Amino acid sequence: MRKILAEIRNGSFARPGSKKMKRAAPTSSPRAKREQSQHPIEQLGPKLRAMMPFLQPVIAPGLENKAAASKK
């Protein structure tokens, strides 16, 4: 237990996870973000939220034009 606590305190406990996160970083590239924004669920979200008047209007970044088009 003390060994694990010491690893948490000195940061070595988190290092393997940090390396995995760095390898997964390509999902945050502009190309990956563009592809993710074109996923069908991302297209459906603004339309569904527009049908729920009890929600505060929330528009995801990059989808402003699509939200405006769904209101027409």
LUMLUMDREN-2810 file (N, C-alpha, C; in Angstrom, 1 decimal):
<atoms>
<atom><aa>M</aa><ch>A</ch><at>N</at><xx>0.8</xx><yy>-1.2</yy><zz>0.0</zz></atom>
<atom><aa>M</aa><ch>A</ch><at>CA</at><xx>0.0</xx><yy>0.0</yy><zz>0.0</zz></atom>
<atom><aa>M</aa><ch>A</ch><at>C</at><xx>0.9</xx><yy>1.3</yy><zz>0.0</zz></atom>
<atom><aa>R</aa><ch>A</ch><at>N</at><xx>1.9</xx><yy>1.3</yy><zz>0.8</zz></atom>
<atom><aa>R</aa><ch>A</ch><at>CA</at><xx>2.8</xx><yy>2.4</yy><zz>0.9</zz></atom>
<atom><aa>R</aa><ch>A</ch><at>C</at><xx>3.6</xx><yy>2.6</yy><zz>-0.5</zz></atom>
<atom><aa>K</aa><ch>A</ch><at>N</at><xx>3.9</xx><yy>1.5</yy><zz>-1.1</zz></atom>
<atom><aa>K</aa><ch>A</ch><at>CA</at><xx>4.6</xx><yy>1.5</yy><zz>-2.4</zz></atom>
<atom><aa>K</aa><ch>A</ch><at>C</at><xx>3.7</xx><yy>2.2</yy><zz>-3.4</zz></atom>
<atom><aa>I</aa><ch>A</ch><at>N</at><xx>2.5</xx><yy>1.8</yy><zz>-3.5</zz></atom>
<atom><aa>I</aa><ch>A</ch><at>CA</at><xx>1.5</xx><yy>2.4</yy><zz>-4.4</zz></atom>
<atom><aa>I</aa><ch>A</ch><at>C</at><xx>1.3</xx><yy>3.9</yy><zz>-4.2</zz></atom>
<atom><aa>L</aa><ch>A</ch><at>N</at><xx>1.2</xx><yy>4.2</yy><zz>-2.9</zz></atom>
<atom><aa>L</aa><ch>A</ch><at>CA</at><xx>1.0</xx><yy>5.6</yy><zz>-2.5</zz></atom>
<atom><aa>L</aa><ch>A</ch><at>C</at><xx>2.2</xx><yy>6.4</yy><zz>-2.9</zz></atom>
<atom><aa>A</aa><ch>A</ch><at>N</at><xx>3.4</xx><yy>5.9</yy><zz>-2.7</zz></atom>
<atom><aa>A</aa><ch>A</ch><at>CA</at><xx>4.6</xx><yy>6.6</yy><zz>-3.1</zz></atom>
<atom><aa>A</aa><ch>A</ch><at>C</at><xx>4.7</xx><yy>6.8</yy><zz>-4.7</zz></atom>
<atom><aa>E</aa><ch>A</ch><at>N</at><xx>4.2</xx><yy>5.7</yy><zz>-5.4</zz></atom>
<atom><aa>E</aa><ch>A</ch><at>CA</at><xx>4.2</xx><yy>5.9</yy><zz>-6.9</zz></atom>
<atom><aa>E</aa><ch>A</ch><at>C</at><xx>3.2</xx><yy>6.9</yy><zz>-7.3</zz></atom>
<atom><aa>I</aa><ch>A</ch><at>N</at><xx>2.1</xx><yy>7.0</yy><zz>-6.6</zz></atom>
<atom><aa>I</aa><ch>A</ch><at>CA</at><xx>1.1</xx><yy>8.1</yy><zz>-7.0</zz></atom>
<atom><aa>I</aa><ch>A</ch><at>C</at><xx>1.7</xx><yy>9.4</yy><zz>-6.7</zz></atom>
<atom><aa>R</aa><ch>A</ch><at>N</at><xx>2.4</xx><yy>9.6</yy><zz>-5.6</zz></atom>
<atom><aa>R</aa><ch>A</ch><at>CA</at><xx>2.9</xx><yy>10.9</yy><zz>-5.2</zz></atom>
<atom><aa>R</aa><ch>A</ch><at>C</at><xx>4.1</xx><yy>11.3</yy><zz>-6.2</zz></atom>
<atom><aa>N</aa><ch>A</ch><at>N</at><xx>4.9</xx><yy>10.4</yy><zz>-6.6</zz></atom>
<atom><aa>N</aa><ch>A</ch><at>CA</at><xx>6.0</xx><yy>10.8</yy><zz>-7.4</zz></atom>
<atom><aa>N</aa><ch>A</ch><at>C</at><xx>5.7</xx><yy>10.8</yy><zz>-8.9</zz></atom>
<atom><aa>G</aa><ch>A</ch><at>N</at><xx>4.5</xx><yy>10.3</yy><zz>-9.3</zz></atom>
<atom><aa>G</aa><ch>A</ch><at>CA</at><xx>4.0</xx><yy>10.4</yy><zz>-10.7</zz></atom>
<atom><aa>G</aa><ch>A</ch><at>C</at><xx>4.3</xx><yy>9.1</yy><zz>-11.5</zz></atom>
<atom><aa>S</aa><ch>A</ch><at>N</at><xx>5.0</xx><yy>8.2</yy><zz>-11.0</zz></atom>
<atom><aa>S</aa><ch>A</ch><at>CA</at><xx>5.4</xx><yy>7.0</yy><zz>-11.8</zz></atom>
<atom><aa>S</aa><ch>A</ch><at>C</at><xx>4.1</xx><yy>6.1</yy><zz>-12.0</zz></atom>
<atom><aa>F</aa><ch>A</ch><at>N</at><xx>3.1</xx><yy>6.2</yy><zz>-11.1</zz></atom>
<atom><aa>F</aa><ch>A</ch><at>CA</at><xx>1.9</xx><yy>5.4</yy><zz>-11.3</zz></atom>
<atom><aa>F</aa><ch>A</ch><at>C</at><xx>1.2</xx><yy>5.8</yy><zz>-12.5</zz></atom>
<atom><aa>A</aa><ch>A</ch><at>N</at><xx>1.2</xx><yy>7.1</yy><zz>-12.9</zz></atom>
<atom><aa>A</aa><ch>A</ch><at>CA</at><xx>0.4</xx><yy>7.6</yy><zz>-14.0</zz></atom>
<atom><aa>A</aa><ch>A</ch><at>C</at><xx>1.2</xx><yy>7.5</yy><zz>-15.4</zz></atom>
<atom><aa>R</aa><ch>A</ch><at>N</at><xx>2.4</xx><yy>7.3</yy><zz>-15.3</zz></atom>
<atom><aa>R</aa><ch>A</ch><at>CA</at><xx>3.2</xx><yy>7.3</yy><zz>-16.6</zz></atom>
<atom><aa>R</aa><ch>A</ch><at>C</at><xx>2.8</xx><yy>6.4</yy><zz>-17.7</zz></atom>
<atom><aa>P</aa><ch>A</ch><at>N</at><xx>2.5</xx><yy>5.1</yy><zz>-17.3</zz></atom>
<atom><aa>P</aa><ch>A</ch><at>CA</at><xx>2.0</xx><yy>4.2</yy><zz>-18.4</zz></atom>
<atom><aa>P</aa><ch>A</ch><at>C</at><xx>0.7</xx><yy>4.7</yy><zz>-19.1</zz></atom>
<atom><aa>G</aa><ch>A</ch><at>N</at><xx>-0.2</xx><yy>5.3</yy><zz>-18.3</zz></atom>
<atom><aa>G</aa><ch>A</ch><at>CA</at><xx>-1.4</xx><yy>5.9</yy><zz>-18.9</zz></atom>
<atom><aa>G</aa><ch>A</ch><at>C</at><xx>-1.1</xx><yy>7.1</yy><zz>-19.7</zz></atom>
<atom><aa>S</aa><ch>A</ch><at>N</at><xx>-0.2</xx><yy>7.9</yy><zz>-19.3</zz></atom>
<atom><aa>S</aa><ch>A</ch><at>CA</at><xx>0.2</xx><yy>9.1</yy><zz>-20.0</zz></atom>
<atom><aa>S</aa><ch>A</ch><at>C</at><xx>0.8</xx><yy>8.7</yy><zz>-21.4</zz></atom>
<atom><aa>K</aa><ch>A</ch><at>N</at><xx>1.5</xx><yy>7.6</yy><zz>-21.5</zz></atom>
<atom><aa>K</aa><ch>A</ch><at>CA</at><xx>2.1</xx><yy>7.2</yy><zz>-22.8</zz></atom>
<atom><aa>K</aa><ch>A</ch><at>C</at><xx>1.0</xx><yy>6.7</yy><zz>-23.7</zz></atom>
<atom><aa>K</aa><ch>A</ch><at>N</at><xx>0.0</xx><yy>6.0</yy><zz>-23.1</zz></atom>
<atom><aa>K</aa><ch>A</ch><at>CA</at><xx>-1.1</xx><yy>5.6</yy><zz>-24.0</zz></atom>
<atom><aa>K</aa><ch>A</ch><at>C</at><xx>-1.9</xx><yy>6.8</yy><zz>-24.5</zz></atom>
<atom><aa>M</aa><ch>A</ch><at>N</at><xx>-2.1</xx><yy>7.8</yy><zz>-23.7</zz></atom>
<atom><aa>M</aa><ch>A</ch><at>CA</at><xx>-2.8</xx><yy>9.0</yy><zz>-24.2</zz></atom>
<atom><aa>M</aa><ch>A</ch><at>C</at><xx>-2.1</xx><yy>9.7</yy><zz>-25.3</zz></atom>
<atom><aa>K</aa><ch>A</ch><at>N</at><xx>-0.7</xx><yy>9.7</yy><zz>-25.2</zz></atom>
<atom><aa>K</aa><ch>A</ch><at>CA</at><xx>0.1</xx><yy>10.4</yy><zz>-26.2</zz></atom>
<atom><aa>K</aa><ch>A</ch><at>C</at><xx>0.0</xx><yy>9.6</yy><zz>-27.5</zz></atom>
<atom><aa>R</aa><ch>A</ch><at>N</at><xx>-0.1</xx><yy>8.3</yy><zz>-27.4</zz></atom>
<atom><aa>R</aa><ch>A</ch><at>CA</at><xx>-0.2</xx><yy>7.5</yy><zz>-28.7</zz></atom>
<atom><aa>R</aa><ch>A</ch><at>C</at><xx>-1.5</xx><yy>7.6</yy><zz>-29.3</zz></atom>
<atom><aa>A</aa><ch>A</ch><at>N</at><xx>-2.6</xx><yy>7.9</yy><zz>-28.5</zz></atom>
<atom><aa>A</aa><ch>A</ch><at>CA</at><xx>-3.9</xx><yy>8.1</yy><zz>-29.0</zz></atom>
<atom><aa>A</aa><ch>A</ch><at>C</at><xx>-4.2</xx><yy>9.5</yy><zz>-29.5</zz></atom>
<atom><aa>A</aa><ch>A</ch><at>N</at><xx>-3.2</xx><yy>10.4</yy><zz>-29.4</zz></atom>
<atom><aa>A</aa><ch>A</ch><at>CA</at><xx>-3.4</xx><yy>11.8</yy><zz>-29.7</zz></atom>
<atom><aa>A</aa><ch>A</ch><at>C</at><xx>-3.9</xx><yy>12.0</yy><zz>-31.2</zz></atom>
<atom><aa>P</aa><ch>A</ch><at>N</at><xx>-3.6</xx><yy>11.2</yy><zz>-32.2</zz></atom>
<atom><aa>P</aa><ch>A</ch><at>CA</at><xx>-4.1</xx><yy>11.5</yy><zz>-33.5</zz></atom>
<atom><aa>P</aa><ch>A</ch><at>C</at><xx>-5.6</xx><yy>11.7</yy><zz>-33.6</zz></atom>
<atom><aa>T</aa><ch>A</ch><at>N</at><xx>-6.4</xx><yy>11.2</yy><zz>-32.6</zz></atom>
<atom><aa>T</aa><ch>A</ch><at>CA</at><xx>-7.8</xx><yy>11.5</yy><zz>-32.7</zz></atom>
<atom><aa>T</aa><ch>A</ch><at>C</at><xx>-8.1</xx><yy>13.0</yy><zz>-32.4</zz></atom>
<atom><aa>S</aa><ch>A</ch><at>N</at><xx>-7.2</xx><yy>13.7</yy><zz>-32.0</zz></atom>
<atom><aa>S</aa><ch>A</ch><at>CA</at><xx>-7.4</xx><yy>15.2</yy><zz>-31.8</zz></atom>
<atom><aa>S</aa><ch>A</ch><at>C</at><xx>-6.9</xx><yy>16.0</yy><zz>-32.9</zz></atom>
<atom><aa>S</aa><ch>A</ch><at>N</at><xx>-6.5</xx><yy>15.4</yy><zz>-34.0</zz></atom>
<atom><aa>S</aa><ch>A</ch><at>CA</at><xx>-6.0</xx><yy>16.1</yy><zz>-35.1</zz></atom>
<atom><aa>S</aa><ch>A</ch><at>C</at><xx>-7.1</xx><yy>16.8</yy><zz>-35.9</zz></atom>
<atom><aa>P</aa><ch>A</ch><at>N</at><xx>-6.9</xx><yy>17.8</yy><zz>-36.6</zz></atom>
<atom><aa>P</aa><ch>A</ch><at>CA</at><xx>-8.0</xx><yy>18.5</yy><zz>-37.3</zz></atom>
<atom><aa>P</aa><ch>A</ch><at>C</at><xx>-8.7</xx><yy>17.6</yy><zz>-38.3</zz></atom>
<atom><aa>R</aa><ch>A</ch><at>N</at><xx>-8.0</xx><yy>16.7</yy><zz>-38.9</zz></atom>
<atom><aa>R</aa><ch>A</ch><at>CA</at><xx>-8.7</xx><yy>15.8</yy><zz>-39.8</zz></atom>
<atom><aa>R</aa><ch>A</ch><at>C</at><xx>-9.6</xx><yy>14.8</yy><zz>-39.1</zz></atom>
<atom><aa>A</aa><ch>A</ch><at>N</at><xx>-9.2</xx><yy>14.3</yy><zz>-37.9</zz></atom>
<atom><aa>A</aa><ch>A</ch><at>CA</at><xx>-10.0</xx><yy>13.4</yy><zz>-37.1</zz></atom>
<atom><aa>A</aa><ch>A</ch><at>C</at><xx>-11.2</xx><yy>14.1</yy><zz>-36.6</zz></atom>
<atom><aa>K</aa><ch>A</ch><at>N</at><xx>-11.0</xx><yy>15.4</yy><zz>-36.1</zz></atom>
<atom><aa>K</aa><ch>A</ch><at>CA</at><xx>-12.2</xx><yy>16.2</yy><zz>-35.6</zz></atom>
<atom><aa>K</aa><ch>A</ch><at>C</at><xx>-13.2</xx><yy>16.4</yy><zz>-36.7</zz></atom>
<atom><aa>R</aa><ch>A</ch><at>N</at><xx>-12.7</xx><yy>16.7</yy><zz>-38.0</zz></atom>
<atom><aa>R</aa><ch>A</ch><at>CA</at><xx>-13.6</xx><yy>16.9</yy><zz>-39.1</zz></atom>
<atom><aa>R</aa><ch>A</ch><at>C</at><xx>-14.4</xx><yy>15.6</yy><zz>-39.4</zz></atom>
<atom><aa>E</aa><ch>A</ch><at>N</at><xx>-13.7</xx><yy>14.5</yy><zz>-39.4</zz></atom>
<atom><aa>E</aa><ch>A</ch><at>CA</at><xx>-14.4</xx><yy>13.2</yy><zz>-39.6</zz></atom>
<atom><aa>E</aa><ch>A</ch><at>C</at><xx>-15.4</xx><yy>12.9</yy><zz>-38.6</zz></atom>
<atom><aa>Q</aa><ch>A</ch><at>N</at><xx>-15.0</xx><yy>13.2</yy><zz>-37.3</zz></atom>
<atom><aa>Q</aa><ch>A</ch><at>CA</at><xx>-16.0</xx><yy>12.9</yy><zz>-36.2</zz></atom>
<atom><aa>Q</aa><ch>A</ch><at>C</at><xx>-17.2</xx><yy>13.8</yy><zz>-36.3</zz></atom>
<atom><aa>S</aa><ch>A</ch><at>N</at><xx>-17.0</xx><yy>15.0</yy><zz>-36.7</zz></atom>
<atom><aa>S</aa><ch>A</ch><at>CA</at><xx>-18.1</xx><yy>15.9</yy><zz>-36.8</zz></atom>
<atom><aa>S</aa><ch>A</ch><at>C</at><xx>-19.1</xx><yy>15.6</yy><zz>-37.9</zz></atom>
<atom><aa>Q</aa><ch>A</ch><at>N</at><xx>-18.7</xx><yy>14.7</yy><zz>-38.9</zz></atom>
<atom><aa>Q</aa><ch>A</ch><at>CA</at><xx>-19.5</xx><yy>14.3</yy><zz>-40.0</zz></atom>
<atom><aa>Q</aa><ch>A</ch><at>C</at><xx>-20.2</xx><yy>13.0</yy><zz>-39.7</zz></atom>
<atom><aa>H</aa><ch>A</ch><at>N</at><xx>-20.0</xx><yy>12.4</yy><zz>-38.5</zz></atom>
<atom><aa>H</aa><ch>A</ch><at>CA</at><xx>-20.6</xx><yy>11.2</yy><zz>-38.1</zz></atom>
<atom><aa>H</aa><ch>A</ch><at>C</at><xx>-22.1</xx><yy>11.4</yy><zz>-38.0</zz></atom>
<atom><aa>P</aa><ch>A</ch><at>N</at><xx>-22.9</xx><yy>10.4</yy><zz>-38.4</zz></atom>
<atom><aa>P</aa><ch>A</ch><at>CA</at><xx>-24.4</xx><yy>10.6</yy><zz>-38.4</zz></atom>
<atom><aa>P</aa><ch>A</ch><at>C</at><xx>-25.0</xx><yy>11.0</yy><zz>-37.1</zz></atom>
<atom><aa>I</aa><ch>A</ch><at>N</at><xx>-24.4</xx><yy>10.6</yy><zz>-36.0</zz></atom>
<atom><aa>I</aa><ch>A</ch><at>CA</at><xx>-25.0</xx><yy>11.0</yy><zz>-34.7</zz></atom>
<atom><aa>I</aa><ch>A</ch><at>C</at><xx>-24.8</xx><yy>12.4</yy><zz>-34.4</zz></atom>
<atom><aa>E</aa><ch>A</ch><at>N</at><xx>-23.7</xx><yy>13.0</yy><zz>-34.9</zz></atom>
<atom><aa>E</aa><ch>A</ch><at>CA</at><xx>-23.4</xx><yy>14.4</yy><zz>-34.8</zz></atom>
<atom><aa>E</aa><ch>A</ch><at>C</at><xx>-24.4</xx><yy>15.2</yy><zz>-35.7</zz></atom>
<atom><aa>Q</aa><ch>A</ch><at>N</at><xx>-24.9</xx><yy>14.7</yy><zz>-36.8</zz></atom>
<atom><aa>Q</aa><ch>A</ch><at>CA</at><xx>-25.8</xx><yy>15.3</yy><zz>-37.6</zz></atom>
<atom><aa>Q</aa><ch>A</ch><at>C</at><xx>-27.2</xx><yy>15.3</yy><zz>-37.0</zz></atom>
<atom><aa>L</aa><ch>A</ch><at>N</at><xx>-27.5</xx><yy>14.3</yy><zz>-36.3</zz></atom>
<atom><aa>L</aa><ch>A</ch><at>CA</at><xx>-28.8</xx><yy>14.1</yy><zz>-35.7</zz></atom>
<atom><aa>L</aa><ch>A</ch><at>C</at><xx>-29.0</xx><yy>14.9</yy><zz>-34.4</zz></atom>
<atom><aa>G</aa><ch>A</ch><at>N</at><xx>-28.0</xx><yy>15.1</yy><zz>-33.7</zz></atom>
<atom><aa>G</aa><ch>A</ch><at>CA</at><xx>-28.0</xx><yy>15.8</yy><zz>-32.4</zz></atom>
<atom><aa>G</aa><ch>A</ch><at>C</at><xx>-28.7</xx><yy>17.2</yy><zz>-32.4</zz></atom>
<atom><aa>P</aa><ch>A</ch><at>N</at><xx>-28.3</xx><yy>18.1</yy><zz>-33.3</zz></atom>
<atom><aa>P</aa><ch>A</ch><at>CA</at><xx>-29.0</xx><yy>19.4</yy><zz>-33.3</zz></atom>
<atom><aa>P</aa><ch>A</ch><at>C</at><xx>-30.4</xx><yy>19.3</yy><zz>-33.7</zz></atom>
<atom><aa>K</aa><ch>A</ch><at>N</at><xx>-30.8</xx><yy>18.4</yy><zz>-34.5</zz></atom>
<atom><aa>K</aa><ch>A</ch><at>CA</at><xx>-32.2</xx><yy>18.2</yy><zz>-34.9</zz></atom>
<atom><aa>K</aa><ch>A</ch><at>C</at><xx>-33.0</xx><yy>17.7</yy><zz>-33.7</zz></atom>
<atom><aa>L</aa><ch>A</ch><at>N</at><xx>-32.5</xx><yy>16.8</yy><zz>-32.9</zz></atom>
<atom><aa>L</aa><ch>A</ch><at>CA</at><xx>-33.2</xx><yy>16.3</yy><zz>-31.7</zz></atom>
<atom><aa>L</aa><ch>A</ch><at>C</at><xx>-33.3</xx><yy>17.4</yy><zz>-30.7</zz></atom>
<atom><aa>R</aa><ch>A</ch><at>N</at><xx>-32.2</xx><yy>18.1</yy><zz>-30.4</zz></atom>
<atom><aa>R</aa><ch>A</ch><at>CA</at><xx>-32.3</xx><yy>19.2</yy><zz>-29.4</zz></atom>
<atom><aa>R</aa><ch>A</ch><at>C</at><xx>-33.3</xx><yy>20.3</yy><zz>-29.8</zz></atom>
<atom><aa>A</aa><ch>A</ch><at>N</at><xx>-33.4</xx><yy>20.5</yy><zz>-31.1</zz></atom>
<atom><aa>A</aa><ch>A</ch><at>CA</at><xx>-34.4</xx><yy>21.5</yy><zz>-31.6</zz></atom>
<atom><aa>A</aa><ch>A</ch><at>C</at><xx>-35.8</xx><yy>21.1</yy><zz>-31.3</zz></atom>
<atom><aa>M</aa><ch>A</ch><at>N</at><xx>-36.1</xx><yy>19.8</yy><zz>-31.2</zz></atom>
<atom><aa>M</aa><ch>A</ch><at>CA</at><xx>-37.4</xx><yy>19.3</yy><zz>-30.8</zz></atom>
<atom><aa>M</aa><ch>A</ch><at>C</at><xx>-37.7</xx><yy>19.3</yy><zz>-29.4</zz></atom>
<atom><aa>M</aa><ch>A</ch><at>N</at><xx>-36.8</xx><yy>19.7</yy><zz>-28.6</zz></atom>
<atom><aa>M</aa><ch>A</ch><at>CA</at><xx>-36.9</xx><yy>19.7</yy><zz>-27.1</zz></atom>
<atom><aa>M</aa><ch>A</ch><at>C</at><xx>-36.9</xx><yy>21.1</yy><zz>-26.6</zz></atom>
<atom><aa>P</aa><ch>A</ch><at>N</at><xx>-38.0</xx><yy>21.8</yy><zz>-26.6</zz></atom>
<atom><aa>P</aa><ch>A</ch><at>CA</at><xx>-38.0</xx><yy>23.2</yy><zz>-26.1</zz></atom>
<atom><aa>P</aa><ch>A</ch><at>C</at><xx>-37.7</xx><yy>23.4</yy><zz>-24.7</zz></atom>
<atom><aa>F</aa><ch>A</ch><at>N</at><xx>-37.7</xx><yy>22.4</yy><zz>-23.9</zz></atom>
<atom><aa>F</aa><ch>A</ch><at>CA</at><xx>-37.4</xx><yy>22.5</yy><zz>-22.5</zz></atom>
<atom><aa>F</aa><ch>A</ch><at>C</at><xx>-35.9</xx><yy>22.5</yy><zz>-22.2</zz></atom>
<atom><aa>L</aa><ch>A</ch><at>N</at><xx>-35.1</xx><yy>22.3</yy><zz>-23.2</zz></atom>
<atom><aa>L</aa><ch>A</ch><at>CA</at><xx>-33.6</xx><yy>22.4</yy><zz>-23.1</zz></atom>
<atom><aa>L</aa><ch>A</ch><at>C</at><xx>-33.1</xx><yy>23.8</yy><zz>-23.4</zz></atom>
<atom><aa>Q</aa><ch>A</ch><at>N</at><xx>-32.1</xx><yy>24.2</yy><zz>-22.8</zz></atom>
<atom><aa>Q</aa><ch>A</ch><at>CA</at><xx>-31.4</xx><yy>25.4</yy><zz>-23.1</zz></atom>
<atom><aa>Q</aa><ch>A</ch><at>C</at><xx>-30.8</xx><yy>25.2</yy><zz>-24.5</zz></atom>
<atom><aa>P</aa><ch>A</ch><at>N</at><xx>-30.8</xx><yy>26.2</yy><zz>-25.3</zz></atom>
<atom><aa>P</aa><ch>A</ch><at>CA</at><xx>-30.2</xx><yy>26.0</yy><zz>-26.6</zz></atom>
<atom><aa>P</aa><ch>A</ch><at>C</at><xx>-28.7</xx><yy>25.8</yy><zz>-26.5</zz></atom>
<atom><aa>V</aa><ch>A</ch><at>N</at><xx>-28.2</xx><yy>24.7</yy><zz>-26.9</zz></atom>
<atom><aa>V</aa><ch>A</ch><at>CA</at><xx>-26.7</xx><yy>24.4</yy><zz>-26.9</zz></atom>
<atom><aa>V</aa><ch>A</ch><at>C</at><xx>-26.3</xx><yy>24.0</yy><zz>-28.3</zz></atom>
<atom><aa>I</aa><ch>A</ch><at>N</at><xx>-25.4</xx><yy>24.6</yy><zz>-28.8</zz></atom>
<atom><aa>I</aa><ch>A</ch><at>CA</at><xx>-24.9</xx><yy>24.3</yy><zz>-30.1</zz></atom>
<atom><aa>I</aa><ch>A</ch><at>C</at><xx>-23.4</xx><yy>23.9</yy><zz>-30.0</zz></atom>
<atom><aa>A</aa><ch>A</ch><at>N</at><xx>-23.1</xx><yy>22.7</yy><zz>-30.4</zz></atom>
<atom><aa>A</aa><ch>A</ch><at>CA</at><xx>-21.7</xx><yy>22.2</yy><zz>-30.4</zz></atom>
<atom><aa>A</aa><ch>A</ch><at>C</at><xx>-20.8</xx><yy>23.1</yy><zz>-31.3</zz></atom>
<atom><aa>P</aa><ch>A</ch><at>N</at><xx>-19.6</xx><yy>23.3</yy><zz>-30.9</zz></atom>
<atom><aa>P</aa><ch>A</ch><at>CA</at><xx>-18.6</xx><yy>24.1</yy><zz>-31.7</zz></atom>
<atom><aa>P</aa><ch>A</ch><at>C</at><xx>-18.5</xx><yy>23.4</yy><zz>-33.1</zz></atom>
<atom><aa>G</aa><ch>A</ch><at>N</at><xx>-18.6</xx><yy>24.2</yy><zz>-34.1</zz></atom>
<atom><aa>G</aa><ch>A</ch><at>CA</at><xx>-18.4</xx><yy>23.8</yy><zz>-35.5</zz></atom>
<atom><aa>G</aa><ch>A</ch><at>C</at><xx>-19.7</xx><yy>23.3</yy><zz>-36.1</zz></atom>
<atom><aa>L</aa><ch>A</ch><at>N</at><xx>-20.8</xx><yy>23.3</yy><zz>-35.4</zz></atom>
<atom><aa>L</aa><ch>A</ch><at>CA</at><xx>-22.1</xx><yy>22.9</yy><zz>-35.9</zz></atom>
<atom><aa>L</aa><ch>A</ch><at>C</at><xx>-23.1</xx><yy>24.0</yy><zz>-36.0</zz></atom>
<atom><aa>E</aa><ch>A</ch><at>N</at><xx>-22.7</xx><yy>25.2</yy><zz>-35.9</zz></atom>
<atom><aa>E</aa><ch>A</ch><at>CA</at><xx>-23.6</xx><yy>26.4</yy><zz>-35.9</zz></atom>
<atom><aa>E</aa><ch>A</ch><at>C</at><xx>-24.4</xx><yy>26.4</yy><zz>-37.2</zz></atom>
<atom><aa>N</aa><ch>A</ch><at>N</at><xx>-23.8</xx><yy>26.2</yy><zz>-38.3</zz></atom>
<atom><aa>N</aa><ch>A</ch><at>CA</at><xx>-24.5</xx><yy>26.2</yy><zz>-39.6</zz></atom>
<atom><aa>N</aa><ch>A</ch><at>C</at><xx>-25.5</xx><yy>25.1</yy><zz>-39.7</zz></atom>
<atom><aa>K</aa><ch>A</ch><at>N</at><xx>-25.2</xx><yy>24.0</yy><zz>-39.2</zz></atom>
<atom><aa>K</aa><ch>A</ch><at>CA</at><xx>-26.1</xx><yy>22.8</yy><zz>-39.3</zz></atom>
<atom><aa>K</aa><ch>A</ch><at>C</at><xx>-27.3</xx><yy>23.1</yy><zz>-38.3</zz></atom>
<atom><aa>A</aa><ch>A</ch><at>N</at><xx>-27.1</xx><yy>23.7</yy><zz>-37.2</zz></atom>
<atom><aa>A</aa><ch>A</ch><at>CA</at><xx>-28.2</xx><yy>24.0</yy><zz>-36.3</zz></atom>
<atom><aa>A</aa><ch>A</ch><at>C</at><xx>-29.1</xx><yy>25.0</yy><zz>-36.9</zz></atom>
<atom><aa>A</aa><ch>A</ch><at>N</at><xx>-28.6</xx><yy>26.0</yy><zz>-37.5</zz></atom>
<atom><aa>A</aa><ch>A</ch><at>CA</at><xx>-29.4</xx><yy>27.0</yy><zz>-38.2</zz></atom>
<atom><aa>A</aa><ch>A</ch><at>C</at><xx>-30.2</xx><yy>26.4</yy><zz>-39.3</zz></atom>
<atom><aa>A</aa><ch>A</ch><at>N</at><xx>-29.6</xx><yy>25.5</yy><zz>-40.1</zz></atom>
<atom><aa>A</aa><ch>A</ch><at>CA</at><xx>-30.3</xx><yy>24.8</yy><zz>-41.2</zz></atom>
<atom><aa>A</aa><ch>A</ch><at>C</at><xx>-31.4</xx><yy>23.9</yy><zz>-40.7</zz></atom>
<atom><aa>S</aa><ch>A</ch><at>N</at><xx>-31.3</xx><yy>23.3</yy><zz>-39.5</zz></atom>
<atom><aa>S</aa><ch>A</ch><at>CA</at><xx>-32.3</xx><yy>22.4</yy><zz>-39.0</zz></atom>
<atom><aa>S</aa><ch>A</ch><at>C</at><xx>-33.5</xx><yy>23.2</yy><zz>-38.5</zz></atom>
<atom><aa>K</aa><ch>A</ch><at>N</at><xx>-33.4</xx><yy>24.5</yy><zz>-38.2</zz></atom>
<atom><aa>K</aa><ch>A</ch><at>CA</at><xx>-34.5</xx><yy>25.3</yy><zz>-37.7</zz></atom>
<atom><aa>K</aa><ch>A</ch><at>C</at><xx>-35.4</xx><yy>25.8</yy><zz>-38.9</zz></atom>
<atom><aa>K</aa><ch>A</ch><at>N</at><xx>-34.9</xx><yy>25.7</yy><zz>-40.1</zz></atom>
<atom><aa>K</aa><ch>A</ch><at>CA</at><xx>-35.7</xx><yy>26.2</yy><zz>-41.3</zz></atom>
<atom><aa>K</aa><ch>A</ch><at>C</at><xx>-36.8</xx><yy>25.2</yy><zz>-41.6</zz></atom>
</atoms>
